[in-house]
Amino acid sequence: MAIIVGYVPTPEGVAALESAIDEAQRRHQRLVVVNSSRGESLVDKRFASGTEWQSVEERLTASGVDHELTQLVESKDAADQILKLASELNAELIVIGLRRRTPVGKLLLGSQAQTILLEAECPVLAVKSS
Amino acid sequence: MDALTELLNGFVTAAHPTNLLYAFVGVLLGTAIGVLPGIGPAMAIALLLPLTYSLEPTQAFIMFAGIYYGGMYGGSTTSILLNTPGESASVVTAIEGNKMARKGRAAAALATAAIGSFIAGTIGTLCLALLAPAIVQLAVKMGAPDYFAVMVLAFVAVTTVLGSSKVRGVAALAIGLLIGLIGIDPTSGQQRLTLGLPELADGIDVVVVAVGLFAVGEALWIAAHLRRTPADIITVGAARMSREDWRRSWKPWLRGTAIGFPFGAIPAGGAEIPTFLSYVTEKKLSKHPEEFGHGAIEGVAGPEATNNASAAGGLVPLLTLGIPTTATAAVMLGAFQSYGIQPGPRLLETQPELVWGLVASLFIGNAILLALNLPLAPIWAKLLRIPRPYLYAGILFFASIGAYAANLSTFDLWLLLLLGALGFAMRRFGLPVVPAIIGIILGPVAEEQLRRALQISDGQLSGLYDTWFSKTVYFVILLVLVVPPVVNSVRKRRKPTDRELQPSERAGD
């Protein structure tokens, strides 16, 4: 059993991480932080850089939660990676950040959050940045 | 002062609103292409060539020249911000440029690269305008054996100087020469290497070859190595320099220009060697040698000026002798041929409007580039977020349209795929593409000169080297073959060469 959080280096991602830490402390569960890229473009701002990833690690260590960090470059979408990991680890909860999208933007580009919300087998906690 | 009058006439041509627009489109495209690693100006010109058949040659070449210069600018942006050179000419820039950016001096590095490129490009273009008529005076006296000797020099230089292995360079050149032989022999009218296919009788279209080797080959290569961990990019605002940066940059700019222009003008395989030379020179002359390796501004200013000056220098042999020194110049030569124009000493007489319009538009393009690059560097960096599948799907689409449009035959599309597979195989086995493309385009021209020289001398081999000019050139070839290995072995004894400094093949100049 574990809690999985999808992390991106944005305000939403940070909000998701904070909520996930709260939940992990409350439930006394292991927290798995996932950050992924499809590795298709040379620069992906949603892929945490070395220093950003280090600060996540520091934040987790400071909180005292049992944690694990995974950074992946695979052909799958972030949503599919999180869902796969959730079923592998038999996750108790998935935490994701939501950003504001226009209906048209969502229609054109799809939504990773929507895929997770609809397809996850466990409860999903969706967090917005304040 | 004749050249200056002609140049002023050229400005009249270049300042025509349509031509200005094409210059603008050219530099815009060129910069974008320069920023993206793996896509070079040679590929871009080859892709655009079929689309420009409906244009006047002058307009098409103004655009191509913009792409050529723009590519040299754009390469520095990725070198500095990402440590991934966009072009082979910017490999050296990455050494100091990226270190500067990591220390928070990205804006100064971008500014010194852009302003240095502008100054070097302007001085280089001025030298081109002043030198070209003088070289033409010399060139009209050159006979077939002299031309052949210079072309042999170009072949030797491009194979031995570029890349890590001479054997691979020679193999790539041989592939190019072989493909160049396909078609009807111009002297005897016999079919060669056509395999009995009537479609091959006219030879393979330059567009199909260049697009196949560069665009399709690169696309297949990227498709085979698609996933890779995204790199850290350094965010930066508009490029600007402090007074101190100016003081430290102006001398390297001028020295870079002085190194780059002559190296561009001789067939020495493009900008890799002069940029490296400029870097070494700046390191020696710097008052802050301790800063080298930790982000010295001189190490960005010098090489960036050098690569633009060498781009200007590369146009000298192309416009006066019809001999390309880089892949981009080779594709431009192919473009001239497909317009039915043979670059050479007579080009200045027969097409003065084209040549001087082109030179004048280089000045204008340079100024546009400076205006575009100082404030817009952060926007160019955004191009790197384009997912490669979309980018290369678009390139393949343009490649196929271009190959089909060249002769409106499906045969060319199959040929394109075949050449794309060849381009992929060459990348896979580490064969440089540049010698191949120069072999394909320059090979038939060299053969014509060789045959003519032998006809004149009645089949005597001595006819190839009995002029003082050809003798000098063959002596230079000997030097090119002998000196670098000797220098290398001496340098190796002193210290192992830095692997980073090996010019990358694949960026394809």
Interface residues (C-beta under 8 A of the other chain):
Chain A: S37 R38 G39 E40 S41 L42 V43 D44 K45 F47 S49 G50 V73 E74 S75
Chain B: P37 L82 T84 L226 R227 R228 T229 P230 A231 D232 I233 A381 L384 R385 I386 P387 R388 P389
